[in-house]
């Protein structure tokens, strides 16, 4: 299977790859945005995924058409295969300026380092296929100190990285938000930094016209009502340092 089609118009397509991760590893989604004859690959994953993902993408487009590889943050389930993708395509990689010097520890060849572009904290915009402008927006401390998300204004999909992640559910799209919370809550309370940044994020993304929120792990929130439910839930969640007390800092 060459990926699930999340969006399609005359000149624009979005694909999800969600079944490539080995069973012993945390499940991870990969996404491909294709506009005209150019594509951006989002959070391509680790070594166990790279060859299968390359084969699946090759069914859809020539891999040489991948113009960008977007890395939302530094975790291995996102960046471990970056050397492979820069070796097999002519793409430019994008990652927070905080993590540029960490990529060589994942095996990035020194000859390829010039094709990795640092993203400043305020985010940026990139153009795909000549006339499609994607927004790279800040999501710092959700959960990484240098963390970004991509908003695609054509499909109206926000690719939210670890924010919205769910673990253990057996469906691709969330149908019942209340019953889905149990698959998200533990992860968000432990991995997201604080309720303060959750509120800041919610306030920012309400300025976007979002039809779908697509996390890097687990199920996807589809439709404005489900998107609104998720943003409201995030805005009011205590997490991270909010939940710490002296008992969490005692000598073993």
N, C-alpha and C positions, 0 to 999 in steps of 0.2 A: 504493500500500500504506500502510495507516494505522498501521503499527507492529507489531512482533512481541509477542505476549502471553507474558510470562515467568511469570506467576502469575495464577491466577484462583480465587476462592472466591465465596461468595454475595454478599459485600459489599465485596470487595477485589480489585483488579486492578493489575498492573504491566506496563507496556509499554516496549519498547525501540525506538528509532529509530536505525538505524545506517547508512543508505544515503543520507543527505541531503547529506553534505559534498562540495563540488566536488573533482575529481580533483587539482587543483593544491595543495590544502590538506591538512594532516594530518587523517586520519580521526578523527572524534569521535562518540561515542555520546551520545544524549540519552535520558532516562528520564522516565516519568510514573507516579506512584503515585496511584491513585484509590481512595478509601475513601468509601462512601456517595455523597454528591453533592459531595464536595470532592476537590481534587487538589493535588499538589505537583509542579512541573516542576523537574527536576534538570539543572543545567549546560546552559542552552538554546542556547549556541553563538553564532556570529557572524552578520553581516548576510546572508551568502550562504545561511544555513540558515533564517532566521526565518520567511519567508513560507511555505516548504514545510512547516516544522514546525507552524506555525499551522493550515495546511490539513489536515494529517494528524490533529492533535489534534481539530479541529472535527468530524471523522467519528466520533470516539469520545465526546466530551463537548462541551457548550458551553464555549468558552474562559473565559467569565465564572466558571466553577466552579473555576478555578485559584486556590487560596487563597494559595499560597506559590510563589516562585521561589527555589530554593536554588542558591547560587553557592559551590562548594567552595573556590575561590581566585580569583585576579585575572587569570588568563591570558585573552587575547582570544578563544580558542576556547570560552570559557565565558561571559564577561560582555559581549562586544561588542554583543550585541543587547538588553541590559537595558532601554534606553529604550523600545524597541519593545514589549517584554512588559508594561512598566508602563503604557504608553499604551493597549494593546489589551485589558488585563484590569484587574481591581481588586486584583490580587495584592499581597502584601507580599514584598519581597526580603530574603533573609538572606545575610550574608557576614561574614567575620572583621572585627573592629573595625579591624584593621590596614589594610584596603583601602577603607574607606568613602570617604575623600577622594580616592581614585584614580578612582572611578567617573565623576565629571564629565568626566574626560579621554576616556572612551569615549562621550561625548555625552549623559550623563544630564541631563535637563532639571532645572533648579533647583526647579521646582514639584513634582517627583516625589521629591526627595531624602528627604522625610519618610516615604516608604513603604519605605525601606531600613533594616533593623534590624541593628545590629552584634551579632555573636556574640562573647562573651567567650572567652578562651583555653580555659576548661574545657569548652566546649560547652554544649548545652542540650537541651531536649525540646520538641517541637511536637505539637499535637493536630490530627488530621485527621478530619473527618466526625463529630466529637463524642466518639468513644471509641477512636480509634486513636492511640497515642502513639509517635512516631518519635524515635529518639535521634540527635542531632547530636554526633558524637564527635571529639575532637581527633586530627589527623594532621599536626601541625606539622612542617615541613621534609621532607615527603613529597609534593611537593617544595617547596612554598611555606612561608615562615615563618608565615603565617596560613592554615592549611589544615584543612578539616573533611571528614568523611565522614558518610553517613546509614545508619543501620541500621533496617530495617523488621522488627519482630518478628512480623508476621503472615505475610509471605512468607518470612521468615528470609533476606532478601537484604541483604548489605552492599554499598552503593554506594561504591566505594573510590577514586573520582577517578583521579588519575594512577598511583596504586599498583596494580600489576598490568597496566599498559598494555602492549599488544603492537602491533607495527607490521609490516605486510607479509604477515601470514597471510591465507588465503582462506576461513576458516571462522568461524562465530559462536560455537561452543562448543568448548572445549578437550577433546579426546578422549585425547590422548597428552601427558602433562605433560612428559616428558623431551624430546620433539621440539619442544615449544612453547617451551622455554627460549631458543632462539636468537632468537626474535622479541621477547623481553623483556629479555634480559641487557644489551645495549648501552645501552638507554634507562635502565634502573634504575641501572646503574653510573655514568652521567653525571648523571642528573637527581635522584636521591635523595641526601640530604645525607650520611648516614653509616650505618654498620652499627649504631651505638648507637641511633639513633632507630628503625631497622628492628626491633631487638630489643624496644624499648619498645612499639612498636605490636603486635608479635606477642603479647607477654605480655598486653596489654590485650584484644585481640579474642578470645583463647582463652576469655574469660569470656562470650562471646556464643554463642548457638545459631545457627550459620550454615549454611545449605543452599547458598547461592550467593554468589559474589563477582563483582560487575559493575563493571569498570573503565570509565573515561570514554573510553578508546581500545582498540579491538581486541576480542579474544575474551573470553568469559565462562567462569568456573570454576563448574561445576555439579555438586553432589553433595558429601557430606561428605568423601569420600576425596580428591577434587580440591582442595577447600578446604584440607584439612589439608596436602596436598603444597605448596600455594602458601605457606601460613603458615610451614612449615618452611624452604622455600627463602628466603623473605624474611629470616627470623631469622638465617640463616647467610651472608648475602651481604655481601661487602665492597663498598663503593660510596662515591661522593662523595669527601669529604676523606680517607677511608681510603686512597685510591689516589694521592693527590698526593705529589709530592716536589719537591726543589729544581729539577729539570729542567723542571717545569711553570711555574716562576716565574723565567724568564730574559728579558732584554730582547731584543726582536726585532732 
